[in-house]
Structure formats: C-alpha cells, structure tokens
Amino acid sequence: MLLKKLYMIIAASLLMITMNGMVQAAEFTVEIKGMDFSPNNLTLSVGDKVTFINKDSAPHTATAKDASFDTGRLTKDMSSTITISKAGDFNYFCKVHPSMEGKITAK
C-alpha cells in the first residue's frame, strides 16, 4: 500500500514537471502598410508563429532570402502565417517591392 502511494506521488510529480516544462508557442503579427513591414525586426523563439497581414492596396509577399519561408502574394487584407522552425537570423523582403525588407531573429 505504501509502495503504491509512493508510485502515485512520483507519477504526479513527473506529470507536473512535464506540464511546467511545456511552452506555448507565441504568436506575432507583422502588418504590411505604407510599403513597409511593421515591425520590421522581430526577436522570437523557435516554434513561434508570425502572421503577415497586408494592409496596403498593392500586393506584397514576405519572402525569406534563404527561401525558408514565403507567404505567397498577399492582396489587401489577406494574411499568411509562418512557423519559425529553427534558430537563426531570417532576412526577408517583398518579391513585388524588393526594397521592402525585414528581419526575424529566432533563438
């Protein structure tokens, strides 16, 4: 009986430790407006999500220079969500307007 209680206490403790170690992915929003990404620099964690929303009348993309992500062509009020799957610096730009640039740093 005592051994069974001990096992139950250990199991409950391990479950609590596991649940406390779980981290929810954060979600970020980048608005594309005025021919700019806002914010144009983000620092986040691996596993976090970024939603790009086009608020301009012109179409835009958010395309990583290393090809790790591409939102595709977004027209006014369209959005696309990406998940950052590895650590590093991700410089991105708009394929339609290459002078528009931003950066995501994932830790």
DAZIMO-V138563 format. One record per residue. N is the residue number from 1. SS is DSSP state (a for helix, b for strand, c for the rest). PHI is phi as a letter, one per 40 degrees, with the letter a starting at -180 (NA if undefined). Layout:
n: (N & N)
ss: (SS & SS)
phi: (PHI & PHI)
//
This chain:
n: (1 & 2 & 3 & 4 & 5 & 6 & 7 & 8 & 9 & 10 & 11 & 12 & 13 & 14 & 15 & 16 & 17 & 18 & 19 & 20 & 21 & 22 & 23 & 24 & 25 & 26 & 27 & 28 & 29 & 30 & 31 & 32 & 33 & 34 & 35 & 36 & 37 & 38 & 39 & 40 & 41 & 42 & 43 & 44 & 45 & 46 & 47 & 48 & 49 & 50 & 51 & 52 & 53 & 54 & 55 & 56 & 57 & 58 & 59 & 60 & 61 & 62 & 63 & 64 & 65 & 66 & 67 & 68 & 69 & 70 & 71 & 72 & 73 & 74 & 75 & 76 & 77 & 78 & 79 & 80 & 81 & 82 & 83 & 84 & 85 & 86 & 87 & 88 & 89 & 90 & 91 & 92 & 93 & 94 & 95 & 96 & 97 & 98 & 99 & 100 & 101 & 102 & 103 & 104 & 105 & 106 & 107)
ss: (c & a & a & a & a & a & a & a & a & a & a & a & a & a & a & a & a & a & a & a & a & c & c & c & c & c & b & b & b & b & b & b & b & c & c & b & b & b & c & c & b & b & b & b & c & c & c & c & b & b & b & b & b & b & c & c & c & c & c & b & c & c & b & b & c & c & c & c & c & b & c & c & c & b & c & c & c & c & b & b & b & b & b & c & c & c & c & b & b & b & b & b & b & c & c & c & c & c & c & c & b & b & b & b & b & b & c)
phi: (NA & c & c & c & c & c & c & c & c & c & c & c & c & c & c & c & c & c & c & c & c & c & b & c & c & c & b & b & b & b & c & b & a & g & f & a & c & b & c & c & b & b & b & a & b & d & g & c & b & b & b & c & b & c & b & c & c & c & c & a & b & b & b & c & c & c & g & c & a & a & c & g & c & b & c & d & g & c & b & a & b & b & b & c & b & a & c & i & b & b & c & b & a & c & c & c & b & d & c & c & b & a & a & b & b & b & b)
//
